[in-house]
Amino acid sequence: MAESTTIVTETRGHVFLIGLNRPDKHNAFNLQMLRELSEAYRVYEEDADLWCAVLYANGKSFTAGLDLAEVGPAVASGASLFPKNGIDPLDLGVRRRRKPVVCAVKYWCLTIGIELLLACDIRVCADNTRFRQMEVNRGIMPFGGATLRMPQIAGWGNAMRWLLTGDEFDAAEALRIGLVQEVAPAGQEFDRALALAESVAARAPLAVQATRASSQLAVEQGIEVANAAMMKPARELMGTEDAAEGVQSFLERRDAVFKGK
């Protein structure tokens, strides 16, 4: 995709970097930014050579949330926030991604910022991050996945503590309730997220995607459904070139070199 004014992208090997780039507005999401983020996710999803992504932000904050003056009326009117051929970065729409995303957040991570974080697979925050799901303070409710994923990840009581009060919480609390997996010193959160993404991208991409899909199915539709569907992709993976490379590298006591085939 061409660089835009609100989203920047970069490829590093098999890792795709997606940066929020509206720092003068604390990366608050207007309609353009939502659409361009969806387009960046589409580029990532459709490029077979991209095996893991990092979502991060330029400037001081990850995001101050939605620009409600612009986005609010669009939501109220029923307008789509994302293009039809794009990937929903909140992972709620009809077209969802198959590939993993690591997220790095810092300083302010408000409303849609938490929801983007929840939609990612591995989550890192800076130790100075301040979180707030504050829609109830504005007379509205979260509509980007917080009500769906926060109770599941954090447990009912922990989720209600923050969703129903709109209070601010810190990095230590985010780690305690499972919102993030790691807390890094401020300024090092991107490097840590990139290292994790590079670790994921060093693995067999088809196996990574199948593992993620099976886990997602279990979470969303239950263990019985996921169990019934598990062996088909498992058998298919056994016949791939990457699986043969995995065995050969083990026998030769070397790192595997995967091709995504």
Buried (B, 14 or more C-beta within 10 A) or exposed (E): EEEBEBBBBEEEEBBBBBBBBBEEBBBBBBBBBBBBBBBBBBBBBEEEEBBBBBBBBBBEBBBBBBBBEBBEEBBEEEEBBBBEEBBBBBBBBEBBBEBBBBBBBBBBBBBBBBBBBBBBBBBBBBBBBBBBBBBEEEEBEBBBBBBBBBBEBBEEEBBEBBBEBBEBBBBEBBBEBBBBBBBBEBEBBBEBBBEBBBEBBBBBBBBBBBBBBBEBBBEEEEEEEBEEBBEEBEEEBEEBEBBEBBEEBEEEEEEBEBEBE
